């Protein structure tokens, strides 16, 4: 499966973005799908994940209450809705499913 993340960009603190992770080559199937991020000079860290049917979600403490992960299996896409973005959210965001990783999308939050 190939994953394509999109939706990143430059936003001011307090702003919002919606990231998309589209799968091609095959469907997400019954895999969990997650978002990770990597800031400059830091290790890649978990952000959020969602069960294949959307029934359960998990979040890093740093994004709870601000980010929401969702999925539309009919569109083979997983989303990350990010609200109240802060400069510390600046990173390259990656989606992953079934052991596959997509190329990241850059999110930059200015203060």
Protein Blocks (a to p, Z undefined) as FASTA:
>chain_A
ZZddehiacddehiacddddddehiafkjadcddddddehiacddfbdcdfkopaccddf
klgokaccdddfknopacdddehiafklgccddddeehiacddddddddZZ
